[in-house]
Amino acid sequence: MRISQITRCERVNQSFTHPRVLTFDEDKLIISYGIAGALAPTVLKRLKLDPALDPAASITAVTDVMSLGPFLGSGDDLHSMADLKFKPPTLVTQQAQLRVMLDRLGDHSSIAVDTESDSLYVYHEKVCLIQISIPGADYLIDPLVKLDLQPLGRLFADPNVQTAFHAAEYDVMCLRRDYDFSFANIFDTMWAARILGWPHVGLGDILHERFSITLDKRWQRYNWGKRPIEPQALSYARFDTHYLLRLRDVQQRELTTLDRLAEAREVFDELAQSANNHRAFDPEDFWRIKGVWDLTGRAQAILRRLFIWRDREAQRRNRPPFKIVGDRTLVALAERAPERLDQLPSLNGMSATQIQRYGSVLLAAIDHGRKDAIPRPPHRPAPDQAVLARYEMLRTWRKAVAAERGVEPDVIVGNAVLMELAQRRPRSVNELPHLSWFGPWRRTTYGQAIVDVLRDA
């Protein structure tokens, strides 16, 4: 038996004897196999071909080898990024290049998109790279060279062009924050995986399982604001979108088969409205630090003063606050309230560099905190026990529905929606409130069951 053309396949298994690669490009791997006799009928059945075919016959243009599943390789056969040979991505750094790219994208009804930001390295994060893929081409747009990206925004806002993301919420928020982009038609492969009940939903895991690609995790914490970007980092970035449209196709078929496409579209529409959730610095946010409620009033005053100092220093140095001094160290400083530099090394989390750089100003902040007024804790009203009881009944119902479907509970309905429903206690489907993440599909599918649970509460 010889399979002469297989698309979307990058691995072979010992069950196939004498594999021989004939040609390979970015879209197609053409392999010649001698298939072990006992396995051949099963493989042919999975390919929906006649197992009675002459073993010498040639089968061409097999376009969906995803169904081969376990026959196409084991972990030992997986390809790393470095093993794969693709057409190099196009780095877009000039307006003329952007126009050429947009002209080509205009011929496609679907594009794959991702972004990279520098939140781990600066105080005010920004989008540092925009990846876009279509069949046969990967583009890496450098927004730090001051390109006019508004034409790209018009593409994102076009309802006739579907934009595929993996974990869209963060990318949509960042692009809306930095460029005021809007999105009319998105497909989120992470949420699709969750709705389908896939066991793993991270992009690295999915690429590993579905396309035999192993991403180099060293680049996950890369400083994307640094220029020039290292070639290996660019290679890593292109794989965030290179396979997304193929993955979208697989998921869309499964969603359709399972009658989950309307559910997914409702989620995608919610994600398209994701807004920037950036909060301006508020000194009272020190109450959010883990451990603050275990401190004395005086230690809380010191912690507040340290919290304010850290934010000012982070802005001055253009660094994330956690890279100045971590929360646990701030709490330890507030609790111990050292008076001398030689007392700092014994504190959990204080490095020699931090002591040298910040030791004196930390002691000064602590001294100010000793004199500050004791902060008044924010008012936290006691929870309504009846509301909490209804909320827990809804969570129990949701857990059972999720288990039956084989998905995580929040795929059914999120916690915030359940709490709102517990508080409002609608008596009929018509009384169900119109809430974000509780759209027409969820109301129709789960509304009556929710009303029944609340009626019994």
TORKOL-4160 file (C-alpha; in steps of 0.2 Angstrom, whole numbers, padded with zeros to 4 digits, m for minus):
457
<pt num="1" X="0000" Y="0000" Z="0000"/>
<pt num="2" X="0007" Y="0017" Z="m0004"/>
<pt num="3" X="0000" Y="0034" Z="0002"/>
<pt num="4" X="0009" Y="0046" Z="m0010"/>
<pt num="5" X="0001" Y="0063" Z="m0004"/>
<pt num="6" X="m0003" Y="0067" Z="0014"/>
<pt num="7" X="m0007" Y="0085" Z="0020"/>
<pt num="8" X="m0005" Y="0091" Z="0038"/>
<pt num="9" X="0006" Y="0077" Z="0043"/>
<pt num="10" X="0023" Y="0079" Z="0051"/>
<pt num="11" X="0027" Y="0062" Z="0059"/>
<pt num="12" X="0028" Y="0044" Z="0056"/>
<pt num="13" X="0026" Y="0029" Z="0067"/>
<pt num="14" X="0036" Y="0012" Z="0068"/>
<pt num="15" X="0019" Y="0004" Z="0063"/>
<pt num="16" X="0023" Y="0010" Z="0046"/>
<pt num="17" X="0038" Y="0002" Z="0038"/>
<pt num="18" X="0052" Y="0010" Z="0028"/>
<pt num="19" X="0045" Y="0028" Z="0028"/>
<pt num="20" X="0053" Y="0039" Z="0015"/>
<pt num="21" X="0051" Y="0058" Z="0013"/>
<pt num="22" X="0049" Y="0063" Z="m0005"/>
<pt num="23" X="0046" Y="0082" Z="m0004"/>
<pt num="24" X="0041" Y="0094" Z="0010"/>
<pt num="25" X="0036" Y="0112" Z="0010"/>
<pt num="26" X="0026" Y="0123" Z="0022"/>
<pt num="27" X="0009" Y="0115" Z="0018"/>
<pt num="28" X="0012" Y="0097" Z="0013"/>
<pt num="29" X="0023" Y="0082" Z="0017"/>
<pt num="30" X="0023" Y="0069" Z="0004"/>
<pt num="31" X="0029" Y="0052" Z="0011"/>
<pt num="32" X="0030" Y="0035" Z="0004"/>
<pt num="33" X="0025" Y="0021" Z="0016"/>
<pt num="34" X="0025" Y="0002" Z="0016"/>
<pt num="35" X="0011" Y="m0001" Z="0029"/>
<pt num="36" X="0012" Y="m0016" Z="0040"/>
<pt num="37" X="0000" Y="m0029" Z="0034"/>
<pt num="38" X="m0010" Y="m0031" Z="0050"/>
<pt num="39" X="m0012" Y="m0012" Z="0052"/>
<pt num="40" X="m0017" Y="m0008" Z="0034"/>
<pt num="41" X="m0035" Y="m0012" Z="0035"/>
<pt num="42" X="m0038" Y="m0001" Z="0050"/>
<pt num="43" X="m0028" Y="0013" Z="0043"/>
<pt num="44" X="m0039" Y="0012" Z="0027"/>
<pt num="45" X="m0055" Y="0011" Z="0037"/>
<pt num="46" X="m0050" Y="0027" Z="0046"/>
<pt num="47" X="m0046" Y="0035" Z="0029"/>
<pt num="48" X="m0063" Y="0029" Z="0023"/>
<pt num="49" X="m0055" Y="0020" Z="0009"/>
<pt num="50" X="m0058" Y="0002" Z="0003"/>
<pt num="51" X="m0046" Y="m0010" Z="0012"/>
<pt num="52" X="m0048" Y="m0022" Z="m0002"/>
<pt num="53" X="m0038" Y="m0011" Z="m0013"/>
<pt num="54" X="m0023" Y="m0018" Z="m0022"/>
<pt num="55" X="m0008" Y="m0015" Z="m0010"/>
<pt num="56" X="0002" Y="m0008" Z="m0024"/>
<pt num="57" X="m0011" Y="0005" Z="m0028"/>
<pt num="58" X="m0008" Y="0023" Z="m0026"/>
<pt num="59" X="m0019" Y="0034" Z="m0015"/>
<pt num="60" X="m0017" Y="0053" Z="m0018"/>
<pt num="61" X="m0022" Y="0069" Z="m0010"/>
<pt num="62" X="m0028" Y="0063" Z="0007"/>
<pt num="63" X="m0033" Y="0079" Z="0015"/>
<pt num="64" X="m0038" Y="0075" Z="0032"/>
<pt num="65" X="m0025" Y="0064" Z="0041"/>
<pt num="66" X="m0031" Y="0071" Z="0058"/>
<pt num="67" X="m0042" Y="0056" Z="0059"/>
<pt num="68" X="m0026" Y="0044" Z="0058"/>
<pt num="69" X="m0023" Y="0050" Z="0076"/>
<pt num="70" X="m0012" Y="0037" Z="0085"/>
<pt num="71" X="m0006" Y="0029" Z="0069"/>
<pt num="72" X="0004" Y="0045" Z="0065"/>
<pt num="73" X="0017" Y="0044" Z="0078"/>
<pt num="74" X="0022" Y="0044" Z="0096"/>
<pt num="75" X="0031" Y="0057" Z="0107"/>
<pt num="76" X="0048" Y="0051" Z="0101"/>
<pt num="77" X="0044" Y="0056" Z="0084"/>
<pt num="78" X="0038" Y="0074" Z="0087"/>
<pt num="79" X="0046" Y="0088" Z="0078"/>
<pt num="80" X="0054" Y="0103" Z="0088"/>
<pt num="81" X="0053" Y="0120" Z="0081"/>
<pt num="82" X="0071" Y="0119" Z="0076"/>
<pt num="83" X="0068" Y="0103" Z="0066"/>
<pt num="84" X="0055" Y="0110" Z="0054"/>
<pt num="85" X="0059" Y="0119" Z="0038"/>
<pt num="86" X="0047" Y="0133" Z="0033"/>
<pt num="87" X="0047" Y="0148" Z="0022"/>
<pt num="88" X="0053" Y="0162" Z="0033"/>
<pt num="89" X="0040" Y="0173" Z="0040"/>
<pt num="90" X="0039" Y="0191" Z="0033"/>
<pt num="91" X="0045" Y="0204" Z="0046"/>
<pt num="92" X="0034" Y="0220" Z="0043"/>
<pt num="93" X="0044" Y="0236" Z="0048"/>
<pt num="94" X="0039" Y="0248" Z="0034"/>
<pt num="95" X="0022" Y="0255" Z="0028"/>
<pt num="96" X="0025" Y="0248" Z="0010"/>
<pt num="97" X="0027" Y="0231" Z="0017"/>
<pt num="98" X="0011" Y="0233" Z="0027"/>
<pt num="99" X="0002" Y="0238" Z="0012"/>
<pt num="100" X="0008" Y="0223" Z="0002"/>
<pt num="101" X="0003" Y="0212" Z="0017"/>
<pt num="102" X="m0015" Y="0219" Z="0018"/>
<pt num="103" X="m0017" Y="0217" Z="m0001"/>
<pt num="104" X="m0013" Y="0199" Z="0001"/>
<pt num="105" X="m0024" Y="0197" Z="0017"/>
<pt num="106" X="m0038" Y="0205" Z="0007"/>
<pt num="107" X="m0040" Y="0189" Z="m0003"/>
<pt num="108" X="m0044" Y="0179" Z="0012"/>
<pt num="109" X="m0060" Y="0177" Z="0023"/>
<pt num="110" X="m0050" Y="0171" Z="0038"/>
<pt num="111" X="m0034" Y="0176" Z="0046"/>
<pt num="112" X="m0025" Y="0170" Z="0062"/>
<pt num="113" X="m0019" Y="0183" Z="0074"/>
<pt num="114" X="m0008" Y="0184" Z="0090"/>
<pt num="115" X="0001" Y="0197" Z="0099"/>
<pt num="116" X="0016" Y="0198" Z="0111"/>
<pt num="117" X="0018" Y="0212" Z="0124"/>
<pt num="118" X="0031" Y="0216" Z="0137"/>
<pt num="119" X="0021" Y="0216" Z="0153"/>
<pt num="120" X="0035" Y="0206" Z="0162"/>
<pt num="121" X="0048" Y="0220" Z="0159"/>
<pt num="122" X="0040" Y="0237" Z="0160"/>
<pt num="123" X="0027" Y="0247" Z="0170"/>
<pt num="124" X="0016" Y="0252" Z="0156"/>
<pt num="125" X="0015" Y="0237" Z="0145"/>
<pt num="126" X="0012" Y="0238" Z="0126"/>
<pt num="127" X="0010" Y="0227" Z="0111"/>
<pt num="128" X="0027" Y="0224" Z="0104"/>
<pt num="129" X="0023" Y="0211" Z="0090"/>
<pt num="130" X="0008" Y="0207" Z="0080"/>
<pt num="131" X="0008" Y="0189" Z="0071"/>
<pt num="132" X="m0004" Y="0186" Z="0057"/>
<pt num="133" X="m0005" Y="0170" Z="0047"/>
<pt num="134" X="m0014" Y="0164" Z="0031"/>
<pt num="135" X="m0011" Y="0148" Z="0021"/>
<pt num="136" X="0006" Y="0150" Z="0014"/>
<pt num="137" X="0012" Y="0165" Z="0023"/>
<pt num="138" X="0016" Y="0171" Z="0041"/>
<pt num="139" X="0019" Y="0190" Z="0045"/>
<pt num="140" X="0027" Y="0197" Z="0060"/>
<pt num="141" X="0022" Y="0216" Z="0062"/>
<pt num="142" X="0033" Y="0227" Z="0072"/>
<pt num="143" X="0022" Y="0240" Z="0079"/>
<pt num="144" X="0037" Y="0249" Z="0088"/>
<pt num="145" X="0043" Y="0257" Z="0072"/>
<pt num="146" X="0028" Y="0268" Z="0072"/>
<pt num="147" X="0018" Y="0260" Z="0058"/>
<pt num="148" X="0001" Y="0267" Z="0054"/>
<pt num="149" X="m0009" Y="0252" Z="0059"/>
<pt num="150" X="m0027" Y="0259" Z="0056"/>
<pt num="151" X="m0029" Y="0249" Z="0040"/>
<pt num="152" X="m0026" Y="0233" Z="0050"/>
<pt num="153" X="m0039" Y="0239" Z="0062"/>
<pt num="154" X="m0052" Y="0241" Z="0048"/>
<pt num="155" X="m0048" Y="0223" Z="0043"/>
<pt num="156" X="m0051" Y="0217" Z="0061"/>
<pt num="157" X="m0068" Y="0226" Z="0061"/>
<pt num="158" X="m0074" Y="0218" Z="0045"/>
<pt num="159" X="m0088" Y="0206" Z="0049"/>
<pt num="160" X="m0084" Y="0196" Z="0033"/>
<pt num="161" X="m0066" Y="0192" Z="0039"/>
<pt num="162" X="m0065" Y="0180" Z="0053"/>
<pt num="163" X="m0050" Y="0183" Z="0065"/>
<pt num="164" X="m0044" Y="0167" Z="0073"/>
<pt num="165" X="m0035" Y="0169" Z="0090"/>
<pt num="166" X="m0030" Y="0157" Z="0104"/>
<pt num="167" X="m0035" Y="0164" Z="0121"/>
<pt num="168" X="m0042" Y="0180" Z="0112"/>
<pt num="169" X="m0047" Y="0190" Z="0127"/>
<pt num="170" X="m0030" Y="0197" Z="0132"/>
<pt num="171" X="m0025" Y="0201" Z="0114"/>
<pt num="172" X="m0042" Y="0209" Z="0110"/>
<pt num="173" X="m0040" Y="0220" Z="0126"/>
<pt num="174" X="m0022" Y="0225" Z="0122"/>
<pt num="175" X="m0026" Y="0229" Z="0104"/>
<pt num="176" X="m0041" Y="0239" Z="0109"/>
<pt num="177" X="m0030" Y="0248" Z="0122"/>
<pt num="178" X="m0016" Y="0253" Z="0111"/>
<pt num="179" X="m0025" Y="0256" Z="0094"/>
<pt num="180" X="m0043" Y="0257" Z="0098"/>
<pt num="181" X="m0046" Y="0242" Z="0087"/>
<pt num="182" X="m0063" Y="0233" Z="0087"/>
<pt num="183" X="m0067" Y="0216" Z="0082"/>
<pt num="184" X="m0083" Y="0210" Z="0073"/>
<pt num="185" X="m0080" Y="0191" Z="0069"/>
<pt num="186" X="m0068" Y="0181" Z="0080"/>
<pt num="187" X="m0064" Y="0162" Z="0083"/>
<pt num="188" X="m0055" Y="0158" Z="0099"/>
<pt num="189" X="m0047" Y="0141" Z="0097"/>
<pt num="190" X="m0044" Y="0140" Z="0116"/>
<pt num="191" X="m0062" Y="0142" Z="0120"/>
<pt num="192" X="m0067" Y="0130" Z="0106"/>
<pt num="193" X="m0056" Y="0117" Z="0114"/>
<pt num="194" X="m0065" Y="0120" Z="0131"/>
<pt num="195" X="m0082" Y="0119" Z="0124"/>
<pt num="196" X="m0077" Y="0103" Z="0115"/>
<pt num="197" X="m0070" Y="0096" Z="0131"/>
<pt num="198" X="m0053" Y="0093" Z="0125"/>
<pt num="199" X="m0042" Y="0088" Z="0139"/>
<pt num="200" X="m0028" Y="0101" Z="0136"/>
<pt num="201" X="m0032" Y="0118" Z="0130"/>
<pt num="202" X="m0015" Y="0127" Z="0130"/>
<pt num="203" X="m0008" Y="0131" Z="0112"/>
<pt num="204" X="0008" Y="0122" Z="0116"/>
<pt num="205" X="m0001" Y="0106" Z="0121"/>
<pt num="206" X="m0013" Y="0107" Z="0106"/>
<pt num="207" X="0001" Y="0109" Z="0094"/>
<pt num="208" X="0010" Y="0095" Z="0102"/>
<pt num="209" X="m0005" Y="0083" Z="0101"/>
<pt num="210" X="m0013" Y="0088" Z="0084"/>
<pt num="211" X="0001" Y="0094" Z="0074"/>
<pt num="212" X="0016" Y="0085" Z="0082"/>
<pt num="213" X="0025" Y="0102" Z="0085"/>
<pt num="214" X="0035" Y="0105" Z="0101"/>
<pt num="215" X="0037" Y="0124" Z="0105"/>
<pt num="216" X="0053" Y="0130" Z="0114"/>
<pt num="217" X="0046" Y="0136" Z="0130"/>
<pt num="218" X="0062" Y="0146" Z="0133"/>
<pt num="219" X="0054" Y="0160" Z="0123"/>
<pt num="220" X="0038" Y="0162" Z="0133"/>
<pt num="221" X="0045" Y="0175" Z="0145"/>
<pt num="222" X="0055" Y="0184" Z="0131"/>
<pt num="223" X="0057" Y="0203" Z="0132"/>
<pt num="224" X="0047" Y="0207" Z="0116"/>
<pt num="225" X="0051" Y="0225" Z="0118"/>
<pt num="226" X="0069" Y="0222" Z="0115"/>
<pt num="227" X="0076" Y="0226" Z="0098"/>
<pt num="228" X="0082" Y="0218" Z="0087"/>
<pt num="229" X="0072" Y="0203" Z="0091"/>
<pt num="230" X="0082" Y="0187" Z="0091"/>
<pt num="231" X="0079" Y="0175" Z="0076"/>
<pt num="232" X="0074" Y="0161" Z="0087"/>
<pt num="233" X="0061" Y="0172" Z="0096"/>
<pt num="234" X="0054" Y="0176" Z="0079"/>
<pt num="235" X="0053" Y="0158" Z="0074"/>
<pt num="236" X="0044" Y="0154" Z="0091"/>
<pt num="237" X="0032" Y="0169" Z="0088"/>
<pt num="238" X="0026" Y="0163" Z="0070"/>
<pt num="239" X="0021" Y="0146" Z="0077"/>
<pt num="240" X="0008" Y="0155" Z="0088"/>
<pt num="241" X="m0002" Y="0158" Z="0072"/>
<pt num="242" X="0005" Y="0146" Z="0059"/>
<pt num="243" X="m0007" Y="0132" Z="0063"/>
<pt num="244" X="m0022" Y="0142" Z="0070"/>
<pt num="245" X="m0033" Y="0141" Z="0054"/>
<pt num="246" X="m0030" Y="0123" Z="0052"/>
<pt num="247" X="m0035" Y="0120" Z="0070"/>
<pt num="248" X="m0050" Y="0132" Z="0068"/>
<pt num="249" X="m0055" Y="0120" Z="0054"/>
<pt num="250" X="m0054" Y="0105" Z="0064"/>
<pt num="251" X="m0063" Y="0113" Z="0079"/>
<pt num="252" X="m0077" Y="0120" Z="0068"/>
<pt num="253" X="m0081" Y="0103" Z="0061"/>
<pt num="254" X="m0082" Y="0096" Z="0078"/>
<pt num="255" X="m0092" Y="0110" Z="0085"/>
<pt num="256" X="m0104" Y="0107" Z="0070"/>
<pt num="257" X="m0105" Y="0089" Z="0073"/>
<pt num="258" X="m0109" Y="0091" Z="0092"/>
<pt num="259" X="m0121" Y="0105" Z="0089"/>
<pt num="260" X="m0110" Y="0117" Z="0099"/>
<pt num="261" X="m0107" Y="0130" Z="0086"/>
<pt num="262" X="m0120" Y="0142" Z="0092"/>
<pt num="263" X="m0113" Y="0141" Z="0109"/>
<pt num="264" X="m0096" Y="0144" Z="0103"/>
<pt num="265" X="m0101" Y="0159" Z="0093"/>
<pt num="266" X="m0110" Y="0167" Z="0108"/>
<pt num="267" X="m0094" Y="0165" Z="0118"/>
<pt num="268" X="m0084" Y="0173" Z="0103"/>
<pt num="269" X="m0095" Y="0188" Z="0102"/>
<pt num="270" X="m0093" Y="0191" Z="0121"/>
<pt num="271" X="m0074" Y="0190" Z="0118"/>
<pt num="272" X="m0074" Y="0202" Z="0104"/>
<pt num="273" X="m0081" Y="0215" Z="0116"/>
<pt num="274" X="m0067" Y="0212" Z="0129"/>
<pt num="275" X="m0062" Y="0229" Z="0136"/>
<pt num="276" X="m0046" Y="0235" Z="0143"/>
<pt num="277" X="m0046" Y="0231" Z="0162"/>
<pt num="278" X="m0031" Y="0242" Z="0167"/>
<pt num="279" X="m0034" Y="0250" Z="0184"/>
<pt num="280" X="m0025" Y="0266" Z="0188"/>
<pt num="281" X="m0014" Y="0265" Z="0204"/>
<pt num="282" X="m0024" Y="0267" Z="0220"/>
<pt num="283" X="m0015" Y="0267" Z="0236"/>
<pt num="284" X="m0030" Y="0258" Z="0244"/>
<pt num="285" X="m0026" Y="0243" Z="0233"/>
<pt num="286" X="m0014" Y="0238" Z="0246"/>
<pt num="287" X="m0029" Y="0229" Z="0255"/>
<pt num="288" X="m0028" Y="0217" Z="0240"/>
<pt num="289" X="m0011" Y="0210" Z="0245"/>
<pt num="290" X="m0011" Y="0193" Z="0252"/>
<pt num="291" X="m0007" Y="0193" Z="0271"/>
<pt num="292" X="m0013" Y="0211" Z="0274"/>
<pt num="293" X="m0027" Y="0205" Z="0285"/>
<pt num="294" X="m0015" Y="0196" Z="0296"/>
<pt num="295" X="m0006" Y="0212" Z="0301"/>
<pt num="296" X="m0008" Y="0224" Z="0315"/>
<pt num="297" X="m0015" Y="0241" Z="0312"/>
<pt num="298" X="0002" Y="0249" Z="0313"/>
<pt num="299" X="0010" Y="0236" Z="0301"/>
<pt num="300" X="m0004" Y="0239" Z="0289"/>
<pt num="301" X="0000" Y="0258" Z="0289"/>
<pt num="302" X="0018" Y="0253" Z="0285"/>
<pt num="303" X="0013" Y="0241" Z="0272"/>
<pt num="304" X="0002" Y="0255" Z="0264"/>
<pt num="305" X="0017" Y="0267" Z="0264"/>
<pt num="306" X="0029" Y="0254" Z="0256"/>
<pt num="307" X="0015" Y="0250" Z="0243"/>
<pt num="308" X="0015" Y="0268" Z="0238"/>
<pt num="309" X="0034" Y="0269" Z="0237"/>
<pt num="310" X="0035" Y="0253" Z="0227"/>
<pt num="311" X="0023" Y="0260" Z="0214"/>
<pt num="312" X="0032" Y="0277" Z="0212"/>
<pt num="313" X="0049" Y="0267" Z="0210"/>
<pt num="314" X="0042" Y="0256" Z="0197"/>
<pt num="315" X="0036" Y="0270" Z="0187"/>
<pt num="316" X="0052" Y="0279" Z="0189"/>
<pt num="317" X="0062" Y="0264" Z="0183"/>
<pt num="318" X="0049" Y="0258" Z="0171"/>
<pt num="319" X="0048" Y="0241" Z="0178"/>
<pt num="320" X="0034" Y="0230" Z="0184"/>
<pt num="321" X="0031" Y="0233" Z="0203"/>
<pt num="322" X="0034" Y="0215" Z="0207"/>
<pt num="323" X="0052" Y="0217" Z="0200"/>
<pt num="324" X="0055" Y="0231" Z="0212"/>
<pt num="325" X="0050" Y="0221" Z="0228"/>
<pt num="326" X="0038" Y="0207" Z="0229"/>
<pt num="327" X="0022" Y="0207" Z="0239"/>
<pt num="328" X="0028" Y="0194" Z="0251"/>
<pt num="329" X="0043" Y="0204" Z="0255"/>
<pt num="330" X="0033" Y="0220" Z="0257"/>
<pt num="331" X="0022" Y="0211" Z="0270"/>
<pt num="332" X="0038" Y="0204" Z="0279"/>
<pt num="333" X="0045" Y="0222" Z="0279"/>
<pt num="334" X="0029" Y="0229" Z="0287"/>
<pt num="335" X="0028" Y="0215" Z="0300"/>
<pt num="336" X="0046" Y="0216" Z="0305"/>
<pt num="337" X="0048" Y="0235" Z="0303"/>
<pt num="338" X="0067" Y="0234" Z="0303"/>
<pt num="339" X="0076" Y="0250" Z="0309"/>
<pt num="340" X="0094" Y="0247" Z="0302"/>
<pt num="341" X="0101" Y="0241" Z="0286"/>
<pt num="342" X="0109" Y="0226" Z="0294"/>
<pt num="343" X="0092" Y="0219" Z="0299"/>
<pt num="344" X="0087" Y="0218" Z="0280"/>
<pt num="345" X="0096" Y="0202" Z="0275"/>
<pt num="346" X="0086" Y="0191" Z="0287"/>
<pt num="347" X="0070" Y="0196" Z="0278"/>
<pt num="348" X="0062" Y="0183" Z="0267"/>
<pt num="349" X="0065" Y="0189" Z="0249"/>
<pt num="350" X="0077" Y="0203" Z="0251"/>
<pt num="351" X="0092" Y="0201" Z="0240"/>
<pt num="352" X="0109" Y="0209" Z="0241"/>
<pt num="353" X="0105" Y="0220" Z="0226"/>
<pt num="354" X="0088" Y="0226" Z="0233"/>
<pt num="355" X="0097" Y="0230" Z="0249"/>
<pt num="356" X="0110" Y="0240" Z="0241"/>
<pt num="357" X="0098" Y="0249" Z="0229"/>
<pt num="358" X="0083" Y="0252" Z="0240"/>
<pt num="359" X="0089" Y="0249" Z="0258"/>
<pt num="360" X="0089" Y="0267" Z="0264"/>
<pt num="361" X="0073" Y="0272" Z="0255"/>
<pt num="362" X="0064" Y="0257" Z="0262"/>
<pt num="363" X="0069" Y="0261" Z="0280"/>
<pt num="364" X="0063" Y="0279" Z="0277"/>
<pt num="365" X="0046" Y="0273" Z="0270"/>
<pt num="366" X="0045" Y="0261" Z="0286"/>
<pt num="367" X="0049" Y="0276" Z="0297"/>
<pt num="368" X="0035" Y="0286" Z="0289"/>
<pt num="369" X="0023" Y="0272" Z="0291"/>
<pt num="370" X="0026" Y="0272" Z="0309"/>
<pt num="371" X="0019" Y="0289" Z="0310"/>
<pt num="372" X="0005" Y="0287" Z="0298"/>
<pt num="373" X="m0013" Y="0286" Z="0304"/>
<pt num="374" X="m0019" Y="0268" Z="0305"/>
<pt num="375" X="m0029" Y="0264" Z="0289"/>
<pt num="376" X="m0047" Y="0260" Z="0290"/>
<pt num="377" X="m0051" Y="0244" Z="0282"/>
<pt num="378" X="m0064" Y="0245" Z="0267"/>
<pt num="379" X="m0081" Y="0241" Z="0272"/>
<pt num="380" X="m0085" Y="0222" Z="0268"/>
<pt num="381" X="m0104" Y="0219" Z="0271"/>
<pt num="382" X="m0108" Y="0202" Z="0278"/>
<pt num="383" X="m0114" Y="0190" Z="0264"/>
<pt num="384" X="m0132" Y="0186" Z="0264"/>
<pt num="385" X="m0133" Y="0168" Z="0269"/>
<pt num="386" X="m0149" Y="0165" Z="0259"/>
<pt num="387" X="m0140" Y="0172" Z="0243"/>
<pt num="388" X="m0125" Y="0161" Z="0247"/>
<pt num="389" X="m0136" Y="0146" Z="0249"/>
<pt num="390" X="m0144" Y="0149" Z="0232"/>
<pt num="391" X="m0127" Y="0152" Z="0224"/>
<pt num="392" X="m0121" Y="0135" Z="0231"/>
<pt num="393" X="m0136" Y="0126" Z="0224"/>
<pt num="394" X="m0133" Y="0134" Z="0207"/>
<pt num="395" X="m0115" Y="0128" Z="0208"/>
<pt num="396" X="m0120" Y="0111" Z="0212"/>
<pt num="397" X="m0132" Y="0111" Z="0197"/>
<pt num="398" X="m0118" Y="0117" Z="0186"/>
<pt num="399" X="m0105" Y="0104" Z="0192"/>
<pt num="400" X="m0117" Y="0090" Z="0187"/>
<pt num="401" X="m0121" Y="0098" Z="0170"/>
<pt num="402" X="m0102" Y="0101" Z="0166"/>
<pt num="403" X="m0098" Y="0083" Z="0172"/>
<pt num="404" X="m0111" Y="0076" Z="0160"/>
<pt num="405" X="m0104" Y="0086" Z="0145"/>
<pt num="406" X="m0086" Y="0083" Z="0150"/>
<pt num="407" X="m0081" Y="0101" Z="0152"/>
<pt num="408" X="m0075" Y="0113" Z="0165"/>
<pt num="409" X="m0089" Y="0121" Z="0176"/>
<pt num="410" X="m0087" Y="0139" Z="0170"/>
<pt num="411" X="m0090" Y="0133" Z="0152"/>
<pt num="412" X="m0108" Y="0131" Z="0157"/>
<pt num="413" X="m0110" Y="0147" Z="0166"/>
<pt num="414" X="m0097" Y="0158" Z="0175"/>
<pt num="415" X="m0097" Y="0162" Z="0194"/>
<pt num="416" X="m0101" Y="0180" Z="0192"/>
<pt num="417" X="m0117" Y="0176" Z="0182"/>
<pt num="418" X="m0122" Y="0163" Z="0195"/>
<pt num="419" X="m0120" Y="0175" Z="0209"/>
<pt num="420" X="m0130" Y="0188" Z="0200"/>
<pt num="421" X="m0144" Y="0175" Z="0197"/>
<pt num="422" X="m0143" Y="0170" Z="0215"/>
<pt num="423" X="m0145" Y="0188" Z="0221"/>
<pt num="424" X="m0160" Y="0192" Z="0209"/>
<pt num="425" X="m0168" Y="0175" Z="0210"/>
<pt num="426" X="m0179" Y="0176" Z="0194"/>
<pt num="427" X="m0195" Y="0166" Z="0196"/>
<pt num="428" X="m0197" Y="0162" Z="0177"/>
<pt num="429" X="m0187" Y="0161" Z="0161"/>
<pt num="430" X="m0195" Y="0178" Z="0156"/>
<pt num="431" X="m0187" Y="0186" Z="0172"/>
<pt num="432" X="m0170" Y="0180" Z="0168"/>
<pt num="433" X="m0158" Y="0195" Z="0167"/>
<pt num="434" X="m0149" Y="0200" Z="0152"/>
<pt num="435" X="m0130" Y="0199" Z="0157"/>
<pt num="436" X="m0113" Y="0198" Z="0149"/>
<pt num="437" X="m0108" Y="0179" Z="0147"/>
<pt num="438" X="m0127" Y="0174" Z="0148"/>
<pt num="439" X="m0133" Y="0177" Z="0131"/>
<pt num="440" X="m0147" Y="0170" Z="0121"/>
<pt num="441" X="m0140" Y="0152" Z="0119"/>
<pt num="442" X="m0136" Y="0150" Z="0137"/>
<pt num="443" X="m0153" Y="0157" Z="0142"/>
<pt num="444" X="m0162" Y="0146" Z="0130"/>
<pt num="445" X="m0152" Y="0130" Z="0135"/>
<pt num="446" X="m0150" Y="0132" Z="0154"/>
<pt num="447" X="m0163" Y="0145" Z="0158"/>
<pt num="448" X="m0177" Y="0134" Z="0164"/>
<pt num="449" X="m0166" Y="0123" Z="0174"/>
<pt num="450" X="m0159" Y="0138" Z="0183"/>
<pt num="451" X="m0176" Y="0144" Z="0187"/>
<pt num="452" X="m0181" Y="0127" Z="0193"/>
<pt num="453" X="m0165" Y="0127" Z="0205"/>
<pt num="454" X="m0169" Y="0144" Z="0212"/>
<pt num="455" X="m0188" Y="0139" Z="0214"/>
<pt num="456" X="m0182" Y="0125" Z="0225"/>
<pt num="457" X="m0170" Y="0136" Z="0235"/>
